Amino acid sequence: MSNSTVSSINTLLNKTLMTLHLAPNGEMVGEVKDNGVQKKRLSVKEKMLSYNPMAHCQPHTLHYAMKGLGYLPTPVLEGLIGYLKGPHSKQYQHANAHLRLILAVNSHLKTPLELTPMHELRERFAADAVAMQAPSAWHQAGGSMLSNIKPFIKKGETPVNWEDKTIANADDSDMTIRCYQAGTKSIGAKKRRAHNPDQTAMLFFHGGGFCIGNVDTHHEFCHAVCEQTGWPVVSVDYRLAPECPAPAALKDCITAYAWLAEHCHTLGALPSRIVLAGDSAGGGLSTLIAQQLTAPNENAWLDLGVDGQKMFDLLKKLPAPLAQMPLYPVTDIETDYPSWELYGEGLLLDHADVAVFDAACLENSPLPRIHILNSPMLGDNSKVCPTYIVAAELDVLRDEAFAYAKQLKSYKVPVETHTVLGAPHGFIHFMSVHQGLGQETKNIIHGFGGFVREVISTKSRLAA
């Protein structure tokens, strides 16, 4: 990279950082201080890495910074990728320069998970995930007079309200759920209450290796689902490992399902029209719950003693889910698929990360590692609800999603598989900072909406 190019990039980065109030003490790097001493001029690499974590500087800083990178000319992006020794276009053919730069920066900022205390990892992930979300996703509909007039609500846009509620978890302690509902829809000068003609509600389980994540880290996605479909969405803040190893998360999510089945009428939905969704670990929870709601395994639950028997009895009383949408899910904790070797290093989820999460979740579990309640592929999936499964191409877990879809198809379960080319594990966190992934996420939500409506139509025809 030439000196003139580096100089122009330095200037651009300085301007960007100053605009975002990220430059230290309000000074541009390389300025002359009042005492006449020249401040050290940092290289492009040092400059990009010296503002970590940017999320602590102001809300949604990462959103603006990451999105802003996408406006740089492609040659500049490619130059930065090369400077950071990031992936080239031949390595990831379907990932554009903007996404490959994001991956390159992440690779340099990432520290081994085993070196980070879990509480610190949770705080960092939560701060960065929220900072990357669009500020508009955090505007409560009807929260103020301004929130209901232009330019806050665009024509035809559906505003969203949300409220955190406290319910009992599987062990009768407090658990938070966040309930999203569509508000009034702006149509010209008129407003009308958003209608949920599908009478459907979604129960969502966040990802994070069963160890990190919460309702805030996946707020933007849940907000988008509610906005696009009009469905109420309930996001579950289940207990995390290692403090609460498996199957605590599964039990909490089943308990949340029972709550929604009882209260869905208050959200304009029917108990028979609950759909499940989750990403990564949450996708694994979705597949386990879909399985155990349709074919609960009493012997597996009895391995947990009296508490397991209670959970089995609860499962038998609950309605089956209408459909599910697991996004890049954990489905098989034992088999090494080709994607494990292809994408196990240098991306957002690598071999070392999986090992850390695996140990935290399973080492102190009351269940053996190889158990139906730990690995969805081991159980009876012959009666699972219709499934719209989403896989990411550049993901160590990609082939697990394919294997799960193949198993369901062998049982004649209606399955649709959507593979996002050029996308890494966890790509929904980039939905508002990367144009291509943003459109893909919209397409996924739209596709699942159509899939669910077709399931409803088919059931209605069969019942007629």
BALUM-946930 format. One record per residue: x, y, z of N, C-alpha, C in turn; residue in one letter. Coordinates in steps of 0.1 Angstrom, whole numbers, plus 5000, padded with zeros to 4 digits. Layout:
XYZXYZXYZa...
***
This chain:
500949885000500050005000500950125000m500750224991501550344990501450435002s502450525004502350625015501150715013n500950755000499750844997498450785001s498350654998497050585001496950575016t497950535023497950525037497550665043v498150765038497850905043496350935041s495850905029494350935027493450855036s493850725038493050645047493150695061i494350735065494450795079493550915080n493550995070492651115071491251085072t490850985063489450935063489050875077l489950795082489650725095489550835106l490450935106490451035116489151115115n488651145103487451225102486251145107k486251015104485250925108485150915124t486350895129486450875144486051005151l486451125145486051255151484551275151m483951235139482551245138481851165148t482351045151481750955161482250985175l483051095177483551125190484351015196h485150955187486050835192487450875193l487950985187489351025188489651065202a490651025208490951055222491151205224p490551255235490651395239490251495228n489451445219488951535208490051575198g491151495198492351525189492451425178e492851475166493151375156494551325158m494651195155495951135156496951195147v498151235152499151305144499051455145g498151515153498051655155499251705164e499651825162500651885171499951945183v500451905195499851945207500252095210k499552155220499852295224501252315228d501952215234503352235238504352215227n503752195215504652185203505152045201g504851945209505351815208504451735198v505051675188504251595178503751465185q502451445184501851325189502251205180k502451085185502850975177501750945166k502250935154501350905143501150755142r499950705143499750565143499450515128l499850385126499550325113498050305112s497650265100496250235098495750115107v496650015107496349895116496249935130k497250015135497250055149495950145152e495650225143494550315145493250245146k493050145137491750065138491649985150m492749935155492749845167492849925180l493250055180493350125192492050175198s490950165191489750215196488850105200y489449995206488649885211488549885226n487349865232486149835225485449975222p485049995209484350115206483050125212m482450015215481050015221480950085234a482050105241481950175254481950325253h482250375240482350525239480950585238c480050535231478650585230477750475224q476450485227475550385222475650375207p475650255202475550225187476750275179h477850295186479050335179479450235168t479450115172479850005163478950005151l477750035152476750035141477250135131h477550255135478050365126479350335120y480350285128481650255123481650145113a480950025116480949915108480149945095m479050015096478350045084479150145075k479850245082480550335075481650275066g482250165071483250095063482750055049l481450025048480949985036480850085025g481050215029481050325019482350355013y483450285018484750305013484850234999l485650294990485850224977486350084978p485949994970486449854970487949844970t488649924962490149914963490749944976p490150044983490550084996490249965006v489049915005488749805014489649685012l489949654999490849544996492249565002e492649695001493949735006494049715021g492949755028492949735043492849585047l492149505039492049365042493449305040i494149335030495549285028496449335039g496349455043497249515054496949435067y495749395069495449325081495549175080l496049135068496148985065494848915066k493848975061492448915061492248825050g491048765049490748675038490548745025p491048685014490948735001489748684994h489448744982488148714975488148574970s489248514967489248374962489048274974k489348314986489148234998487648225001q487048345001485548345004484948414992y484548344982484148394969482848474970q481948434980480648504981480648614991h481748644997481748755007482448875001a481748985001482349104995483349165004n484049274998485149335005484749385019a483549445020483149505033483049395043h482449285040482249175050483649115053l484549095043485849035046486649135055r486449265054487149355062486649345077l485349325078484749305092485349185098i485449075090486048955095487548965099l488249045091489649075093489849145106a489049255108489149335120488849245132v487749165131487349075142488448985146n489148925136490248835138491348895146s491649025144492649095151492249135165h490949165167490549215180490149095189l489948985183489548865191490648815201k490248785213491148725222490648585225t491448485228490948345231489948345243p488848285241487848285251488248215264l489148125263489648055275490448145284e490848265279491648355287490748465293l489448465290488548565294487548515304t487448575316486448525326485048535320p484248445323482948435316482048565318m482148625330481348735333481848855324h483148865322483648965314483248945299e483348825295482948785281481448825279l480648795288479148825287478948985285r479649055294479549205293480049255280e481149205275481749255263480849225251r480349095251479449055240478149135240f477649155252476349235253476549385248a477649445252477949585249478149595234a478949505228479249515214478049475205d477249385209476049345201475049455201a474849525212473849635212474449755205v475749775206476349895199476349875184a476249755179476149725165474749745159m473749745168472349755163471949895159q471049905150470550035146469750105157a470050235159469350305169467850305168p467350295155465950295153465250175159s465950065161465449945167465149965182a465650075188465450095202464550215204w463750255194462750355196461450295199h460950315211459650255215458550325207q457650245201456550305195455550365205a455150485203454250545213454950595226g456350585226456950625238456950775241g456750855231456650995232455951045220s455551175220454851235209455751235197m457051265198457951265187458051135180l457951025188458250895182457150855173s455950925173454850885164454650985152n455551075150455451165139456751155131i456651215119457851215110458951295117k460151255115460651155106460851025113p460351005125460650885133459850765127f458650785122457950675116457750705101i458350615092458250635078456850585073k456450625062455150585056455150435053k454050375058453950225056454750145066g455450205075456350135085455450095097e455749975102455049925114455949955127t455550045135456250065148456049945157p457049925166457049815175457149855190v456249805198456349815212456949695219n457649705230458149595237458149615252w457949515259457949525274458549395280e459349415290460049305297459049265308d458849135309458049075319458848975327k458548945340459148845348458248735350t458748615347457948495349458848395357i458248285361459048185368459748095358a461048065361461747975353461447825357n462147735352461847585355462047555369a462847635377463147605391462447705400d461447775394460647875402461447995406d462548025400463248155402462748255391s463148375392462648475382463448465369d462648485358463248475345462648595337m463448665329462948775321462548725307t461448775302461048755288460748895282i461048915270460749045264459649015253r458549085255457349075246457249185236c457349155223457249255212455849255206y455249365203454049375196454049485187q453449465175453349575165452349685170a452749805167451949915172450949965161g450750095160449950155149450750175137t450150145125450750165113450450295106k451450365101451250485094450950465080s449750515075449350505061448950645057i449850715051449550855048449350935061g448251005062447951085074447151005084a446750885080446050795089446850695096k446450645107447050535114446050435118k446550305117445650195121446450095129r445750025137446349925145446849805137r448149775138448649665130447849535134a447449455124446649335126447549215125h447249115132447948985131446948885126n446748885113445748795107446148645108p447448625110447948485111447648425125d447348515134447048475148448248385153q449448435150450648355152451548435162t452248365171453248425180454548345179a455648415179456948355179457648355193m458248235196459048225208460448215204l461348305208462648315203463748285214f464748215210465848175219467148225214f467748315221469048375217470148275216h471148315208472348225207473448285217g474648215217475748255225476348135232g476348015226476947905231476447855245g475247885248474547855261475247925272f476148015269476948085280476848235280c476648295269476548445268475348475260i475048605259473848655252472648675261g471748765257470548795265469448855256n468448905261467348955253467849085245v468749155251469349275244470149245232d470949135233471949105222471149065209t469949025211469248985199467949065197h467949185203466749265203466449315188h467449355181467249405167466549295158e466949175159466349075151464949045155f464649035168463249015172462349135169c462949255170462249375166461849365151h462849325143462549315128461549205125a461549095132460548995129459149045132v458949115143457649175147457249275137c458249365133457849465124457449415110e458149315105457949265092456649175091q456449095101455348995101454049045108t454249135117453149165125452849075137g453648965138453448865149454048925162w453448895173454148925186455248825187p456348875193457548785195457848795210v458148675216458548665230459948605230v460948685235462348645236462648605250s463348495251463548425265464948455270v465048505282466348525288466648405298d466948285292467148165299468448165307y468548075317469748065325470948015317r472148065320473348035312474347945320l475147875312476247795318477447885319a478447855328478547725335477847725348p477247845353476547845366475347755365e474747745354473547655352473747575340c474447455341474747375330473547305324p473747245312472647175306472047065315a470647055315469747105306468947225311p469547315319468847425325468147515315a468947545304468447635294467247565287a467347445284466147365278464947375287l465147345299463947345309463347485309k464147595310463647725311462847765298d463347725287462647755274461347675272c461347555277460047485278459047545287i459547595298458647675308458147795301t458947865293458547985286457547955276a457647835269456647795259455347765266y455347705278454147685286453447815289a454247915293453748045296453048105284w453748105272453148155260451848085256l451847955257450647875254449447925262a449747955275448648005284448248145281e449248235277448948375276448848425262h449048345252449148395238447848465234c446748435240445448505236445548655239h446348695249446548835252447348905241t448048825233448848885222448148865208l446948815209446148805196446548675189g447048575196447548455189446848335195a446848225188446248095192447348005198l447047915207448047825213448547725202p447747705192448147605181448947675171s449247805172450047875162451247945168r451847875177453147925182454247865174i455147955169456347915161457547935169v458547855167459847855175460947915165l461847985172463048035164464148055174a465348055168466548075176467748065167g468848135172470048125164471148055172d472047975165473147905171472647815182s473147845194472647765206471147775207a470647895204469147905205468447825194g469147815183468547725172468547575177g469647535184469647405190468547385200g468247485208467147475217465847465210l465647535199464447535191464247385186s465247325181465147185176464847085187t465447105198465147015210463747025215l463247155216461947175221460847125210i461147155197460247105187460146945188a461246885191461246735192460546695205q460846755216460246705229458746745230q458246845223456846875223456046775215l456646715205455946625197456146475200t457346445206457646305209458546305222a457946345233458746355246459246215250p460446215254461146085258461146075273n460245995278460145985293461445935299e462045835293463245775299464345885300n464445965290465446075290465246175301a463946205303463646305314463846235328w463546105329463746045342465146045347l466146065337467546075341467746195350d466746285351466846405359466046385372l465546265374464746235387463346305387g463046345399461646405401461446525392v462446615391462246735383462046695368d462746595364462546545350461146495348g460646425357459246365356458246485355q458446585363457546705362457646765348k458846775343458946845330458346755319m458446625320457846535310456346545311f455746555323454346565325453846695319d454646805320454246935314454246925299l455246865293455346845279454146775273l453646675280452546605274451246685274k451146795282450046885282450046995272k451247025267451347145258451047115244l450547215237450247205222451547195214p451447125203452647115194452847255187a454147285185454347415177453947405163p453647515157453147515143454247495133l455447565136456647555128457847605136a459047585130460147645136461147695126q462047785130463047845122464347845130m465147735130466447745136467447805126p468247905131469247975123470647915127l471347875117472747805119472747735133y471947635135471747575148472847475152p472947445165473747335170472747215170v473147115162472246995162472846865165t474246865164474946735166476246765173d476446725186477646765193478746665191i478546565184479646455183480246445169e479446445159479946415145480746535139t481946505133482746605127482346605112d481746715108481246725094482346805086y482346805073483346875065483547025069p482347085072482447235075483247255088s483347155096484147165109485647195105w486147135095487547155091487647275082e486647295073486747405063486647545070l485847565080485647695086485847705101y486747615106487047605120488047705125g488647785116489647885121489448015114e489648125121489748255114488348325112g487248265117485948325115485348355129l484048395129483448445141483348335152l483148205147483048095157484147995152l485047965161486147865157486147745167d487147655164487247535172487347565187h488247665190488547695204487247745211a486447835204485247885210484247765213d484147675204483247565206483647485218v484947465219485447385230485147455244a485347585244485047655257483547645260v482747675251481247665253480847525257f481347435250481047285252481347245266d482547285271482947245284482147315295a481847445293481047515303479647465304a479047415293477647375292477547225297c478547145295478346995297479146935308l480246995312481146935321480446905335e479646995339479046975352477546945351n477146895339475746865337475346735344s474146725349473746595356473446485345p473546525333473346425322474646385315l474846265310476046235303476046315290p477246335285477446415273476646375261r476646245258475846185247474446155253i473546245251472246225257471246295247h470046245247468946295238468746445241i468746485254468446625257469646715255l470746665250471846755247472146765232n471646665224471946665210470646625202s470046725195468846695188468846575178p469946555172469946445162469846305168m469946295181469846165188468446125191l467546225191466146195195465246155183g463946145187462946105177462446235170d462946265158462446385150461446345140n460846235140459846185130458546275130s458246335141457046405142457246555144k458446605141458746745143457946835134v457646955139456847045131457547085118c456847145108457447195096458547295099p459647275092460947345096461547425085t461847555088462447645078463847665084y464847595079466147595085467147685077i467847765084468747865078470247825082v471047815071472447785073473347895067a474447915073475448015069476547945062a476947995050477947915042479347905050e479748015055481148025062480947995077l480447875080480147845094480547705097d481247685108481747555113480547465115v479347515118478147445120477247415108l477747465097476847465085476347325081r477247225082476847085077475947015088d475947065100475047015110473647055106e473447175101472147225097471647135085a472547115076472147025064471846885068f472546835078472346695082470946685089a470646785097469346795104468246805094y468346885084467346905074467146765066a468246705063468146575056467446465065k467746465078467046375086465546395087q465146525088463746555088463046515075l463746545064463146505051462946355050k463846275056463746135055462446085062s461946165072460746135079459546205072y459746265061458646335053458146455061k458946515069458646645076458846755065v457846845064458046955055459247045059p460247055050461447125053461847215041v462247335045462847425035464147475041e465147465033466547505037466947635029t467347735037467847855031469347875035h470247875025471647895028472048035024t472648105033473148235030474648235026v474848255013476248245007477048355012l478348335016479248435020479048485034g478048415041477748465055478448385065a478948445076479648375087478548335097p478948255107478148225118477848355125h476548365130476148485137475848605129g475548585116475448695107474248795110f473248745117472148835120472548955128i473748945135474249065142474749175133h474949145120475349245110474249295101f472949265105471849295096471649445093m472149535102471949675099473249745096s474349665095475649735092476249685079v475649575073476149525061474949505051h474949575040473749585032473349455027q474249365022473849235017473249145028g473849145040473349065050472049115056l471849245055470649305059469449265050g469749265037468749215027468449065029q469548985032469348845034468448815046e468648895057467848875069466448915066t466149015059464849055055464148935047k464948885038464448775029464148655038n464948625048464748515057463448525064i463248645070462048675078460748665069i460948725057459848715047459548575043h460648495040460448355036459848275047g460248295060459548215070458148255072f457848385070456448425071455548355061g456048345048455348275038455248125041g456348065046456347925050455247895060f455147985070454147955081452747975076v452548075067451248085062450747975053r451747915046451447795038451147675047e451847665058451447555068450047575073v449747705077448347735082447347695071i447647735059446647705048446547555045s447647485046447547335044446747265055t446947315068446247255079444747285078k444447405073443047445071442347355061s443047335050442447245039442247105044r443247055052443046915057441946905067l441747015074440647015085439247025079a439247085067437947115060437246985056a
***
